[in-house]
Amino acid sequence: MAGQGDGSRALRVLWGAEGGAPRGPRPRLSLPQVADAAVGLADAHGLDGVTLANVAAGLGMTTSALYRYVDSKDVLVELMVDVAVGEPPRLTAGTWQDASREWAWALRERYRLHPWLAQVVPTGAPRVPNPVAWIAVLVEALEHAPGIDGMRVALLLDGLVRSHAAVAGVSGSAPPEWLPDVIAAQHPVLASAMDRDWSDPDAELTFALDVLLRGLSTSAQDAPDL
């Protein structure tokens, strides 16, 4: 149900839906311009550095004036995600597996450019154009792959890339010096498994993609003909 703070007005404007423009004088900024300013703050200071007051100050306006564009930080973050992920890639790979890899690595690059994206916790289906377009382009690329559900693959890959980007974002945080010894004493098997080089999150993402796509291929081959 739509209500105060649900971002309906901003979303209608962003999608170009009829009746989305606010009443009163013509806004001097577009929603993407507002989102660009917020993205710049997040790139420099992290997601916690983005407040409506900070964004308004950066745009040379009052916080109350910013409410003409967005009515909450949650809505602002949605607009930021739309700008940060940008338009989806044009998939050129020949097989559905390679198209999936191409899509996943293109998304990983967006997370690399904007690490704060991994901090945005999804609370439902995307409501802004670019994330929807990313899903659409993969679903279309996988449309004729036998036994493959493109929507499910898109959701799986999105979650996989997000989790690995989050790990990459904290990989530089070293644990306390005493912690490895405590873990080794209480969980020796885990300690042995962890005793290798985990410094390359992209290598782990490559492995995870290979496992996931291999499993999907096997599942598609085993699916009964309808």
Secondary structure, DSSP 8 states (H G I E B T S, - for coil): ---TTS-HHHHHHHHT-TT-S-SSS--SS-HHHHHHHHHHHHHHH-GGG--HHHHHHHTTS-HHHHTTT-SSHHHHHHHHHHHHH-S------SSHHHHHHHHHHHHHHHHHH-GGGGG----SS--SHHHHHHHHHHHHHTTTSTT--HHHHHHHHHHHHHHHHHHHHHTT----TTHHHHHHHH-HHHHHHH-S----HHHHHHHHHHHHHHHHHHHHHHS---
